[in-house]
Amino acid sequence: MASLLTPTTLRRGFGLFVAVSVVSYVGVLVYGNDASSFLPSLARLHWGWVLVGAGLASLDWIGGGLRLWILTREIHPNPSLPGMMIAGGMGAWGSYVTPLQAGSSPMTVYSMKRTGVPVPKAITATIMSFIATVVFFAIGGPLALAFGAGKALGTRGDVLGLSLLDLFKGSMGIFAILGVLLITVMVAPKFMSRGIHKLAEALGRRSRRVGARIEGLRAGIDQASESMNAFNTPRGWIALGWATLISGPSHANKLLAGYVALRAVGIEANFVDVLLVQTLITFLLYFAPTPGASGVAEVLSAAVMSVYVPRGMVPVYTIVWRCILSWFTIAFGFVVFSGWVRKGLKGIEVESP
């Protein structure tokens, strides 16, 4: 975990993010086929909507932090709300500067540890936060379709013979399966703990070095199991319910970035249809191998949003959308992380609660 948090690793991730983003954006400019009108189109932006986008980006911190605070207070006394907001935002930042979002959970746990939350409890809260996200999408997407949202998507897009609505339904099905699996983990934490212990023992027998490291993690595994048990109560389920509801605003920058970017470039579209398309994009980018889905995001957005954005406006739309989606958070996150580096980074060893 700690190896993902070194300044060198994160700096390299950021460098790769910038390099791939620049190359892919050049491709978007070529796709727009009108590079000479790019700068004039920036002058025609509706800057009020750009400010709305900046406000949405702050929900990486505010919404994500509030959700962590609600979950953490079930297993740790008096967690710091400002500290949890920093943890929520830095978790998003960590996901943007590492491949496959690998830095999200370690950065969240590390940020929580800096506020005094023991590592096993921080891990549990992070897992529960992920469960809340999956449940939110698994329930919210099908519910929106049940009420008739997104019908227009059935006639839009053509990816391997599938409409945007077909792709959206498929992604929601995967979320539903993940939701069932994660709820099972929550209901039977002792079973999962025993399985992890057995796996740890098997790995320990194969390597003394690995065995020595795993021995130090046993207490953490037990503490995490006890923390999971705290959520398998009426109070814990209520906390998960609130966290699920807050998953909406905590992901608002991802879900609403498309609509706000459209308005920023002067395009009006059906709010719900654009929301569903952005949900689809969010899910697909979750598995992107590059830091912050750089390259993949620009190409995917240009392809999927082409049903709304004229080809010549794709470059300016993309830059506004990208700022809301990740660039604002990346910029502020580096300010926070640089401050930590100057003060000295702490370790992430397991401690007693």
Summary of the structure (lengths in Angstrom):
residues: 353
radius of gyration: 21.2
end to end distance: 19.6
largest distance: 65.6
contacts: 1220
relative contact order: 0.17
helix: 80%
strand: 1%
